[in-house]
Amino acid sequence: MVKKTSLKKTEEFVELKSRIEELENNYKRVLADYQNQQRRYKEQESTLIKMASASLIEKLLLNMDALEMAQAHLKDPGLKIIIDQFNSTLSQEGLSLIESDRKEFDPLIMDCTEVVPGKKDKVIETVSRGYYLFDKVLRPAKVKVGSGITN
Amino acid sequence: MSKIIGIDLGTTNSAVAVMEGGTAKIIPSSEGRNTFPSIVEPIKGLVGDVAKRQMVLNSGNTVFSVKRLMGQKFTGKQAQKTKEIAPYEIAEGKDGMAVINLGGKTFTPQEISAKILQKAKADAEAYLGTTVTDAVITVPAYFDDSQRQATKQAGEIAGLNVQRIVNEPTAAALAYGLDKGKNETVVVYDLGGGTFDVSILELGDGVFEVKSTNGDTFLGGDDFDRRLIDYVVSEFKKETGVDLSLDKQALQRIKDSAEKAKIELSSATETEINQPFITQKDGQPQHLTMKISRAKLEELVDDLIKKTIEPCKKALADAKIEKSHIGEVILVGGMTRMPKVQQVVKDFFGKEPNKSVNPDEAVALGAAIQGGVISGDVKDILLLDVTPLTLGIETMGSVMTPLIERNTTVPSSKSQVFSTASDNQPQVEVHVLQGERPMASDNKTLGSFILDGIPAAPRGIPQIEVTFDIDANGILNVSAKDKATGKEQKITIKNATNLSDDEVEKMKQDAQKYAEEDKKKKELVDKRNEADTLIIQTRKVLKDAGDKFGADAAKEMTESLDELEKEVKSESATVESLDAKLKISTELVQKHAEALYKAAAEKDKPAESTTDAPKAEGDASEAKTDTKSAEEGEVVQ
């Protein structure tokens, strides 16, 4: 009789012990999750602030494209000043141009929209300019790439 | 055990998610997007957006829609159909299976899919900051054994232990939280970029059974885009005579703006496509500007949407289920954001579809939840409950002031300082309420207690801190403490979160049903409180400094206040009637106060007069601030 009780107690003890372990594990897991999230939040915080304007700038670039297309047609000195002003404002926010003309095609920063006669894998024409926002590609340059066949 | 990621390995796009802090979260790709194109250039090892960008240049070596070839025989219908549209070479490999030849090498569909999974793994590792070894991958419900096997192999090639292959509709149902105990029939309507699937699931005790599945493997958002592009091109041709379909650059620009327009038309009823200088005609630039209405888009794609209905009918017939037995319809895939699609689904199934989860992410999120279940993450963390309804107390004018908002994860604690509603009020009653309605009487009373022994003070002066503390077991402790005397009273309410689903649902529905009525009632109380505050404060000023105003002004104000008070006490008062009287009194008080300050300024040095005007303004706004605190922060006696 005495033995039975102690056996029961041991069982209970083992069960409790495993329960504690389980809970401790869970606790650690949650804590780890939390700490990781905190760490990531800290990492992201500065980029978040820096990149907060990204979506707005991306939209403004469409207007910039339109202005540049107009300028290509009109070649108006006044419009040029407007475009330059626009460019300088955006560059203050961290925007910079992706050099693409006559460069080797690079899918990391360029988007090939058409293959045309010309030197193989070289950018023959930039259709719309690409931009970096700080060190990230905000928008790849849309380019025409040479096919290797020249005519 | 490390984290198990969930991967939605899609035909056109893929996504990755992971359990974090008890909820599934999408892991952004290295390009910062929530999904990435399932496109691979295996020679240079390019995957996703980067592979897509060089597709035009390198179409023969760029593989898209590889999922269509997974586990397929070369001679099979699916492989042959894919061969027709794919610019890359599909050939017969070992055991008659379809393989891809490019750059002088042979790739199995598994190897190509593995590249996509590798990117998913790498993105997850960058995000989590640890190595990832385990994954749950989703497949369409109709995938047969060899297709599932191929998917598993792809995972292994990518260096992942595939813990489980899960059906996409099952994952979606998990993401929608449909696994919680209910036994019901669920329809998953999945209209993605390139494929359409509909599945009927039977849910019982946490077990999902796919009863039937149907669909169209060549119908998706891309077809919708094409319709819109064709329309824009043909309209432009009608207008100008220029055929833009011959101009690749123009076509590219139209494609981009058509996709944008399609997305905008899900929220707006009209949008405009603007592409200046799209082409030239006789040396003159031509601009593309076109208004497109939602109705027009719906007309253009009408037959595409209708094409989804036949598979739905078949799926129901195969599952031998009546429409009336369907408990829930959930939407998956970006195209289901289109209002017309939602409407058609609703009309067919006779049920409002559930769209509470982002349709692009649902499958990946569900896969992550499955991963969490396997690793033990979910079982315990999901025990963290949320308060199903808002908890708060009754404040002046029988208004419910919330302290702990609905859906707050518990344990949680919140305090707020309140005050008295009348002068020398010796006690406050803390009436604890639960519910979503703005008026106290419409909510459920959980309990109440009285804090007495408040020293005599003018209204609004005593500071009574009310604290709500709800623990992980749903036990709510409410205490009120007079900050001046330190005297405290409290009450413990058990099972504050423990309401039956029906009860919660009813209370939420009531809140919605009576929203308009409640708003009016609350407005009336707010107006009354505002008027009350003005009366009390102005009377106080008149009592303290009435002589400074002059007898006429004081009389005028007193009369106006009496008038206002009569209206406040009147049963038939409306917001409008109160507002009219309140406006008269407020203007009167402001006018006299201003005159008072002006007179005072004239007496003083002229130099100071410039600072006087703002002061008068300051007083007026101060009265307003007080009103607000009375509205929100006072406990009724």
Interface residues (C-beta under 8 A of the other chain):
Chain A: E22 N26 R29 V30 D33 Y34 N36 Q37 R39 R40 A66 M69 A70 A72 H73 F105 P107 L108 M110 D111 C112 T113 E114 V115 D121 V127 K136 V137 P140 K142 K144 V145
Chain B: E20 G21 G22 E31 G32 L46 V50 A51 K52 R53 Q54 M55 V56 L57 Y127 L128 G129 K248 Q249 Q252 N274 P276 F277 P285 D377 D380 I381
